[in-house]
């Protein structure tokens, strides 16, 4: 297949001359494209690149729990490495990350070769930067999940065809970094978010390897064009970037298709479905930060060499397009940030959850392979057996997404200072907060939860809330000194509701950051409550009727004296009025908001 190794024959000759002086082959290339380098080999090659070109800076953006540096390469035509200087020069900043799932390592090998080819081979003995870098600066994270990467072995990816050995999916703490962008539990993710807010890149690439059904595409992709990103950026992404990327890659021998799920798993003929990504995922998060994100998913069954080359071409194509579209994209990014920072943003109903229609579809040609479904004698389920024979299927493609949960945005949220863990996470996200120096009594909208329930099995080190039901009312509440005001009108405004609205997609209520609010801390002893309960029933016929109905409808309740007495305790004046009360208030009164922020 055609491989764009960048440049004209002049540069190829210069590259050859340069290669005679220094061996710039990567571990992947030296292994006949069968192996990927370990962490230390990767770091050594990064340092070698930085020493070999004034255009490359090697640094790190944090440390892992096991003490490894999180590596970052900066490629800039003038050797700039300061974010302010690079943005001032008008560059489009592209952030590329690899090995967030450390067994999915194509992006690491492709990125190292691409940085080398752009800075070493293309510059050659003349030491002149390629025109591809006239308007683009590249940030490259070769390994994000550095500790998981060193859980190295041949059996870490059962579905994957090479390399010979690779890293593990999760971190040393067994956290999946690509479920952590919003809750930010992992130290690696907290470092990433601080780096992201320092640089505020204009475009993002996250390199993965997929699982799922077999098909002809070496590479599939996903970008957020279904309603959750700024409309101007969405239009540019859909009509300019994706359109041109598809044409470029197809002309280079890599037809691509959106990353999809199937109506029936493993069965493409059942129909293809694309969902809006939640902000716990990389490209879902960056889209809400007004930065288009390109998720690359190479196909796990294709040979490793094909997957690396397809990733290389996709990264190179992205640089070419961003170099061409630099002014347009930069202007759209600034416009999106300005809009979210304005009062006009609050006038729109803000979607928290989307659902892809299962009835609205478009027929599309899908480059699959012939396969049969066999009833398994082992599992009893369908066993999909794929052949090597290509087949084009005309099948329904479902991608029309509609908001199913939306909210009216307040001017601000107010959080009592004792919820410091939540406030600190907001700051890690680059969200500006204003500390209130004195106690204030104000009107806010507050939520009172009803019958909360939690998932029994842990997920990403939490027991998420499965029933988020509440009544929202306007009340006068007192907030102590040290509480913080979180204005929605700021560049990070699209992620704030997802964090602080209880029904946000990945909210901190969902993840359990506020679980203490739902715990009962005081109880009544039976020798006190028995007498009190009898008196309550005698003087309150409505309560007696409610009690009788509950006993009749709930056998477990009726047969448990302790639960019955606790029910009466919670109906008494001694009940904790803050139990089930969400401590975060919403400010809809502009005068209250203006007074607090000034």
Secondary structure as UniProt FT lines:
FT   HELIX           9..21
FT   HELIX           27..30
FT   TURN            31..33
FT   HELIX           39..52
FT   TURN            54..55
FT   STRAND          56..63
FT   TURN            65..66
FT   STRAND          69..75
FT   TURN            77..78
FT   HELIX           83..88
FT   TURN            89..90
FT   STRAND          92..97
FT   TURN            102..103
FT   HELIX           106..116
FT   HELIX           117..121
FT   TURN            122..123
FT   HELIX           124..126
FT   HELIX           131..133
FT   STRAND          136..141
FT   HELIX           146..149
FT   TURN            154..155
FT   TURN            158..159
FT   TURN            172..173
FT   HELIX           177..179
FT   TURN            181..183
FT   HELIX           187..199
FT   STRAND          203..210
FT   STRAND          219..222
FT   HELIX           231..236
FT   HELIX           237..242
FT   HELIX           243..251
FT   TURN            252..253
FT   STRAND          256..258
FT   STRAND          261..264
FT   TURN            265..266
FT   STRAND          267..273
FT   TURN            279..280
FT   HELIX           282..288
FT   TURN            289..290
FT   STRAND          292..299
FT   TURN            300..301
FT   HELIX           304..340
FT   HELIX           343..347
FT   STRAND          349..356
FT   STRAND          362..375
FT   TURN            377..379
FT   STRAND          382..398
FT   STRAND          401..408
FT   STRAND          412..415
FT   TURN            417..418
FT   HELIX           420..428
FT   TURN            429..430
FT   STRAND          434..435
FT   STRAND          440..449
FT   STRAND          453..454
FT   TURN            460..461
FT   STRAND          465..467
FT   STRAND          470..479
FT   TURN            481..482
FT   STRAND          484..487
FT   TURN            491..492
FT   HELIX           493..500
FT   TURN            502..503
FT   TURN            505..506
FT   TURN            508..514
FT   HELIX           515..518
FT   HELIX           526..539
FT   HELIX           541..553
FT   HELIX           555..558
FT   HELIX           561..569
FT   TURN            570..571
FT   TURN            573..574
FT   TURN            577..580
FT   STRAND          585..587
FT   HELIX           590..597
//
